[in-house]
Amino acid sequence: MAAVVGFPVYWMVLTAFRPANEILSLPPHFWPGRPTLANFSRALQTETFWANVRSSVLIGVGTVLVSLVVGALAAFALARFRFLGRRAFVVVILVVQMVPLTALIIPVYLLLNDVGMTDSIAGVILTYLVFTLPFTVWMLRGFIAGVPVELEEAAMVDGCSRLGAFRRVVLPLLAPGIVATSVFALVQAWNEYVLVYVLLSTPTKQTVSIWLVSFQTGFGTDYGGLMAGATLTALPVVVFFLVVQRRIASGLAAGAVKG
């Protein structure tokens, strides 16, 4: 199973380092031959590459930060407060996660067009929150429910406000959950294609997932540049995942203990 899942990644990286005359050779060669950096050089020198990287970073970081801030506060309210409609709100969160992405493309576009936020990075971030925020709230709610309420009460007895107790006591204990939800939100925002293709029309505002399409022209597909671009696109998420993978494992397990 690992070989089946990992082979496309291996082939992508292998093709990225191959000369053009070896990429489509028959029979195919499954082992590295003469490596070259020409494909990476060609990908990095494309006209909109760095602008697209900047857009992807802004959208990814913006989505993660907003979803964590809003999601943590909403999860705290669901876990600690008892209010009318609380159970219904939890059900709504689950229902939103079940709605397919393609069903929302036209309504989202019309809504953003009415408020003048099409072809806008802020509009894309707000759209991505529709999909990342419910998961963030659901995940962090389990973590907050597992934190003894007596810790907050002790902090408030010592002079903290309710918000101060959340910031000084609960928030540090949410680190594993914050990391796990951050990875989910970042991967969703970094790799998403359909929505950003519909919402962003200016080439310099588009993301790296749209930039990869530029290697397909009327004269054919530049497979070397495409695979080099795909490798560069996947690298930031892979590095981030490797850095925080220990906290992801503990976060997913701890958040499922109590909800």
Beta strands, then each sheet from edge to edge (+ up, - down):
strand 1: 216-217
strand 2: 220-221
sheet 1: 1+ 2-
end
